[in-house]
Amino acid sequence: MATIISYGSQAKIPLDPLTTAVTVAGIPGAGAALATAQVNISPANPASFSSRVELNGSISLTALADSQFYIIIRRAGVDIYRSFFRFTTTTDIQLNVLWVDGPYLGVHNYELIIQNDSILPINLFGPISFTATAIGGEGVI
């Protein structure tokens, strides 16, 4: 039976869902760390030896026509997930990402990031959520 070992979530930039709160500059490579989460996979817990971390992120934004950007998840500053988005028309959208990581034992810090890849700005208006759930035990591969 699978067991929840650890859970973490934090909104790094609290946003008002009705107004633009953060604009990512229209410079390729410009970005913003949106939220962080931390889990502790303790060796004292026998379920930790067959663990995985499920990462879920959700952001709402306005993408202008011909804009493009990346949604990135980092563990300890290293990209472990990168997804490219390109819009041909101006779009208000909520994007959701899901990734499963298989880290070693210990404390792990994750970040949800948006990185611009065009000269057009990206307007974030919320809500933003990011969670990390460490699951382990019998049946977890």
C-alpha positions in Angstrom: 0.0 0.0 0.0 1.3 3.4 -0.9 2.0 6.0 1.8 2.3 9.8 1.7 5.8 10.5 3.1 5.8 14.3 2.8 3.8 17.1 1.3 4.8 20.7 0.5 3.3 23.7 -1.2 3.9 27.5 -1.3 2.6 30.3 -3.4 5.6 32.6 -3.9 3.7 35.3 -5.7 0.1 35.7 -4.3 -2.0 36.9 -7.2 -5.5 38.5 -7.5 -7.5 36.4 -9.9 -9.2 39.5 -11.4 -6.2 41.7 -12.3 -2.8 41.3 -13.8 -0.3 41.1 -10.9 2.9 40.1 -12.5 4.3 40.8 -16.0 7.3 38.8 -17.3 9.3 41.2 -19.5 9.3 40.8 -23.3 13.0 39.7 -23.3 14.0 36.2 -24.4 15.3 34.5 -21.3 13.5 36.7 -18.8 11.6 34.8 -16.2 10.0 34.6 -12.8 10.0 32.0 -10.1 6.3 31.5 -9.4 6.2 29.1 -6.4 8.3 26.7 -4.4 7.6 23.4 -2.6 9.8 21.2 -0.3 9.6 17.6 0.6 11.6 15.5 3.0 12.2 11.8 2.1 13.5 10.5 5.4 15.5 7.3 5.6 13.8 6.7 8.9 10.6 5.9 7.1 10.8 2.5 5.4 8.4 3.7 2.6 11.1 6.2 1.5 13.2 3.5 -0.2 10.7 3.2 -3.0 9.5 6.8 -3.3 8.5 9.1 -6.0 7.5 12.8 -5.9 4.5 14.0 -7.8 4.7 17.6 -8.8 1.6 19.6 -9.8 1.6 23.2 -11.0 -1.2 25.5 -12.3 -0.9 29.1 -13.5 -3.3 31.5 -15.3 -2.0 34.0 -17.8 -2.6 36.1 -20.8 -0.4 35.2 -23.8 -0.3 37.7 -26.6 -0.4 36.6 -30.3 2.9 35.1 -31.4 4.2 34.8 -27.8 6.2 31.8 -26.7 7.6 30.7 -23.4 8.6 27.7 -21.2 7.1 26.3 -18.0 10.0 24.8 -16.0 10.2 22.7 -12.8 13.6 22.8 -11.1 14.9 20.6 -8.3 17.9 22.2 -6.5 18.4 24.7 -9.4 18.5 22.0 -12.1 15.7 21.7 -14.7 13.8 18.4 -14.4 10.8 19.4 -16.5 10.6 21.9 -19.4 7.5 22.4 -21.6 7.3 24.9 -24.6 4.2 26.9 -25.3 3.5 29.0 -28.4 0.3 31.0 -29.1 -0.8 32.3 -32.5 -3.7 34.4 -31.0 -4.1 36.4 -27.8 -5.2 33.8 -25.3 -6.3 33.8 -21.6 -5.5 30.3 -20.4 -4.9 28.2 -17.3 -2.0 25.9 -17.8 -1.5 22.8 -15.7 1.7 20.7 -15.5 2.3 17.3 -13.9 5.7 15.6 -13.4 6.9 12.6 -11.4 10.4 12.8 -10.0 12.5 10.0 -8.5 14.9 11.8 -6.2 17.3 10.2 -3.6 16.6 10.3 0.1 16.8 13.7 1.8 15.2 17.2 1.6 14.3 18.4 -1.9 13.4 21.9 -3.0 11.4 22.4 -6.1 10.5 25.6 -8.1 7.9 26.4 -10.7 9.2 28.9 -13.2 8.0 30.7 -16.3 10.7 31.8 -18.8 9.9 34.0 -21.8 11.2 33.1 -25.2 9.9 36.0 -27.2 9.9 39.8 -27.3 6.3 40.0 -26.0 5.4 40.2 -22.3 3.4 37.5 -20.5 0.8 38.7 -18.0 0.1 36.4 -15.0 -3.2 37.0 -13.2 -3.6 34.0 -11.0 -4.3 31.8 -9.4 -1.0 29.9 -9.0 -0.6 26.6 -7.2 2.3 24.3 -6.9 2.4 21.1 -4.8 4.9 18.3 -4.2 3.7 15.0 -2.8 6.3 12.3 -1.9 4.7 8.9 -2.1 6.4 5.6 -1.2 5.9 2.1 0.0 4.7 -1.2 -1.4 3.4 -0.8 -5.0 5.3 2.4 -5.8 7.8 1.8 -8.6 
